[in-house]
Amino acid sequence: MWQQIWFVVNCLFVASLIAFLFAQRMLADARREDAHNRPRLARINRGRIALGIASAVLFVLMSASFLINMRVNG
C-alpha cells in the first residue's frame, strides 16, 4: 500500500514542481514585457507562491511516505 501512496505523491510532486518552474518563467517574462501591469504581475506571483508551497508540502509527504514504506517493507 505504501508503495502506491509514494508513487502517487511522487507523481504529484514532480507535476507541481514542473508547474512551479513554468510559473517562475511566466513571471520573469511578464516582468520583462509588462512591467507596468501590476495586477497581472501580482496574480502570477500569487500563483507561483501557491505552487511553491504545494511543491514543498508534497516533497515532505513524498519523503514521509518513502520512509514509512522502507520501514514497513524493510
N, C-alpha and C positions, 0 to 999 in steps of 0.2 A: 504494500500500500504506500509506504513512504517513498518508494522509487517513482511511482506515478505522481505523487504530490510534488516531489522535487522536479520532475520533468516539466510539469505544467507551470510551476512557479518560475523555473529557469526560462522557459519559452516566453512567459510574460515579462520577465526581467529584461531579456535581450530585446524584445519588441519595444519596451518602454525606453530603454537606453538608446536605441536607434532613433526613436521618435524625438527624444531629448536632443540628440545631435542635430537632427533636421531642424528642430525649433531654434537651436542655437545659430544655425546657419541662416535661418529665416530672419532672426533678429539682427544679425550682422548686416545682412543685405538691406533690411528695412532702415537701419541706422544710416547706411551709406546713401541710399536712394531717397528716402522720405524722412529726413531729419526733422522737418517741420511738422510732421503729422504725429503729434504727441499721443492722441488716443489710440492710434493703431500700434504704436510702439509699446504703450502700456499694456494693451491686450495681449500682444505677442509675448511680452516679458512675463506676464502672469501665467500664461500657458506654459512657458518654458520652465518657470519655477515649479509649477504643479507637476510637470513631467519629471523634473529633477528629484522632487520629494518622493514621487511614486517609484522612481528607479531606486532610490536609497532604501525605501521600505521593502521593496521586492528583493533587493540584494540581501537584506537581513533575513527575510523569510526564506530565501533560497539557501542561504548558509545554514540556517537553523534546521531546515528540512534535510539538508545533506548530512549534517552532523547526527541528527536523530536516526537517519537511515543507516549511517555507518555504525552507530551504537546498537541498533536493533539487529541488523543483519551481519554484524561483525566485519 
